Amino acid sequence: MQREDTPPSTRGRSASTQAIESLFSQDLEVDVTEHSQANFYASLEDKQPRGVFVATWLAPAIGSKVRVTLTVAGIEEFEFEGTVEWTRDTLRSTTWPGVGVRFPAIPSDVRAAVRRFAEQRGPLLFED
């Protein structure tokens, strides 16, 4: 029986389930290049980059907060905390599995670097 002061998010889940879930709270590192599986993504509606697709077999759940170290074209490196907005698994796709991590309010220099890169290699588009 679990203690009453156990957080609601962990009540009723086994220790092994919690251990597996903790694997998904790890930091994500992504290098977006001209030929990488990783890429920026945008809404079909406004086509403005709003996050980065991280190719990974260990996909955190939608809504998870993750720390991302992002390298753009092997030159500019940024760190941010974002939210997993969507996932892509191999069962429904012929491309790499992974997650779309939405940018928080990021500094203008980071946003400018993302836009410059997205002009060279268009972002993935998804429907809200």
N, C-alpha and C positions, 0 to 999 in steps of 0.2 A: 504494500500500500504506500502511495506517495504522500509526502508531507503536505500540509495545507499551504505552506509558504512556497511551494513549487510554482513557478510561473505557469499560467494557464496554457501557454504555448507548448509546454512540455508535458503537461499532465496526460496520463493515459498512453504515452508513447514509451516504448522500450528503450533501454540504454543503447542498444545496438542501432535502433532507428535514429536516435539523437546523435550518435557518433557519425553515422553516415551523413546526416544532414549537416553536421559541422564541417564536413569536407567541402560543402558547397559555399561556405562562408569565406573561402579563401580569396585572396587578392587575384585579380585577373590582369595579365599582361598581354598587350596586343600591339602589333606593329602593322599599321596600315600602309601598304605599298601598292605600286601599280599592279602587281600580280598576286597579292596575298588573298587568302580566303576571307580575311577580315576586310570590312569596308564600312563606310558611313552609311546611314540610312536616313530616309526622309519620308514624309507623308506624301501620298499621291496628291493630296489637296494643295499644299503649298510648295512642295519640292525643296524645302530648306532642310539642311542636315539637322537632325535632332538627337542623334545618338550614334553609337558604333556597334556593328555586328562583330561579336567575338566568337570565332570558331572554337568550339570545345565539346568534348564528349561528356563532361561533367557540368551539366547546365543547372545553375541555381534556379529556384522557382520564380515564377512571375511575381513581381512585387518585392523581391529581395533587394536589399541594399548591398552593393558591392563596391570595393575599391578597385579602380582601374588605373594602370599605368599605360598610357597611350603614347606610342611613338608614331609620328607622321612622316612617312617616306624616309625612315631611318635617320632623320635629322632633328626634328623638334620633339621633345618629350614633355608630357604633361601628366599630372596625377589628378584624379577627381573621384568623388563618390557619386555613383549614379544608381538608378533603379532599373531592374530587369523589367522591360516593358513587354517583351514577347520572346518566344522560344521557337526554334526550328529543329525538329528531330529527323532522324534518318528514315523513319517509317513513312513519312508523308513527303519526302523530298529526295531528289537525286543529288543534292548538293550537301556540303558539310553541315553537320548539326551545330547548334550554338545558340547564343542569346543576343538579343538587341538590348543594349544598355543605354537608357536615356540620359542625355547630358543634364546636369543641374544648370543653374545660372552660372555660366562659365565666363571668365574674363574675355574681354574683347580681342586680345591678341591670340588666344586659343581659338576663338570662333573664327577669326580671320584666317588662321592656318588651316582650319577644317574647310572653310569655303574655298580657299586657293586649291587645296587638294581635290575637292569635289568638282571643281571646274575641269580638272584634268581627267579624272575618273569618276563618272557619275555615280551618285549614291544608289543603294538598293532602295526600291520604292515599296511601300506597304500601305495597305488600306487601314485606316483607323477603325 
